[in-house]
């Protein structure tokens, strides 16, 4: 059994990340591993019975479980500033080290975040990469950076199923000037009420295609072929996320099963 710590923006992010991870396990791991997946990996969120923890809850979780045990000076690494995302990630890894003392099976960490702005994407990933490299060997760490948000990943997996959906898609494509499914990274997160800008909001576009129906959204990551997601998700961070799952977690799961089996 391996335990994987999951840190996300919200529960919706956990749903898509965990399902995609399991799908990659089933696709790439040995058949006997895929057939017994439920007994071989578990999701973890620090608190008892929790499968994930949200970034915004980390401070309270730290105070409840690790008060006074995490170094305060974590803002710089090798003399360079990390930024807020890097600092948080570093705290997560410090907390994970302490948690692993009681949960030795904790070997993997999945960090999923929204990209703040398109211009900050590289800076954001670079900071998280530096933190990951600083603890190389302690945990297998997978980064999932959704550009601009996880809804873009859902749009990458939206495959037209009906004439009604084809009509909605065609109208949105005409309105936006690009395909919101294959170019979802061009959508944005809009907080103000400007009508023109709201039309480019990733949440609004997804709702326009799915009618806000969760079951329809869910099919985009549960049923859409992984090959399609890899093809369409190169700019939203989805392709890289799937590659990291395969590179870091599938290997970890296989090695752990051999050791224990």
Secondary structure, DSSP 4 states (H G I P E B T S, - for coil): -EEEEEEESSHHHHHHHHHHHHHHHHHHS-HHHHHTHHHHEEEE-SSTT-S-EEGGGHHHHHHHHSTTTS-S--SEETTEE-HHHHHHHHHHHHHHHHHHHH-TTEEEEEEEEE-S-GGGHHHHHHHHHHHHHHTBTTBEEEEEEESS-HHHHHHHT----SHHHHHHHHHHHHHHTS-TTTTGGG-B---S--HHHHTTBHHHHHHHHHTT-HHHHHHHHHTS-HHHHHHH-TTTTHHHHHHHIIIIIIHHHHHHHHHH-
